[in-house]
Amino acid sequence: MSNNLRQLREERGLDQTLQNLLRALTLNLELRARYRVFEFEASQDGHTDVAELFSRMRIAEGEQIAALMEGLHSRLGAVDIAGLVQSID
């Protein structure tokens, strides 16, 4: 998914708003994945309080991702989706 988002983000002809939505979504997806690893490592090190912190941050990141997806979905309604899909394939 991340590679497809990068391809969309780098696609010429996309306005800055769409590029920013895609960039923010990519960063949030990567960060959420890292929080899961950080949570596991904190648990393994016996730092349950820090593991819980990373868990809460991962959940909050998921909420931000959902909001970005909504914004992306509404923005893509104004873009030729078929053309974007063909350029990714």
C-alpha positions, 0 to 999 in steps of 0.5 A: 500500500505504501508504494502505491501511495508514493506513486500516487503522491509523485504523479504529475498533475495532482494538486498540492492538496491531494499530494499533502493528503497522500504524504500525510497518510503515508507518514501516518501508516508508517508511524502506526506500524512503528508504534506496534514494534515499539509497544512490543519492545517496551513490553519485552523490556518490562516497561508496561507503562511505556508499552501502554503509551505506544498502544494508545498512540497507535490507536490515536494514529489509527483514528488520524488515518481514518480521518485522512482516508475520508479526506482522500476519498472526498478529494479523489471524487474530483479526480479521474480515478481510472486514470490514476489506477492505470498509472499505478499498474 
